[in-house]
């Protein structure tokens, strides 16, 4: 086959692929797909998985220090959920040909990213509330639309993840509500957490659409269903009202309702801080990654034992079959 014929065949395949996307058909693992589509999905899904697993660290540190047995049990369940979310997502990425080991290595090498918000410290119990309310709230805004993403395994995994994230958001909001209704010191603690986590939460949606390297193509392929700026606006609109209900203030002097747009206007995000943190120079980047590497290395014997057991099982089955 000549190069010209190969390019014509590839163009025809891509055209049929895009027609399926436009018709809202789900793409499944064994279906033909452009290599860039596959790579884009691996990047996004693995980044999502890394975020779930790294995000266990700041919350896991508070399980033993939660203020009651009831709160400990809830937080323990939540951290366990996050580990499960990582498992669903790594499994979805594996259907695209990426191995778990490759994805972890990319994270350890700094080639793969995770949500920048998890590079900020959880200094007080109120921070656990802010993470649940704001961080998981931002995640839900993004992930609800991902239930309709074009890749089948990713879309189906998101259905269960969204149900559990909804619980996480309510858990965090309840912590903040309880503190806001408590003593003056408790309310001040809640407000301080909101002040510190508000802007990093807005950064979670990524750069403005015009500056996002992958956004336009992801939208065309319907990997993403809404743009970064649309999702960020939705999050701001819902969070302002939630803060008002419990008597807390959004730390943005430029925040005001725009009657003409039907949305809240809000101040400029510090993109220099975002880029600094996402590129490894946040308050906890080194700590988070070092902890993940240490846990991965200490768990190697478990993976080796599982591999050895599976090898023996295959040998036994082969002998029985012979």
ABEGO torsion letter per residue (X at the ends): XBAAAAAAAAAAAAAAAAAAAAAGBBBBAABBBBAAAAAAAAAAAAAAAAAAAAAAAAAAAAAAABABAAAAAAAAAAAAAAAAAAAAAAAAAAAAGBBAAAAAAAAAAGABBBBAAAABBBABAAAAAAAAAAAAAAAAAAAAAAAABABAAAAAAAAAAAAAAAAAAAAAAAAAAAAAABBAAAAAAAAAAAAAAAAAAAAAAEBBAAABAAAAAAAAAGABABBAAAAAAAAAAAAAAAAAAAGBBBBBAABBBBAAAGBBBBBBBBAAAAAAAAAGABAAAAAAAAAAAAAAAAAAAAAAAAAAAAAAAAAAAAAAAX
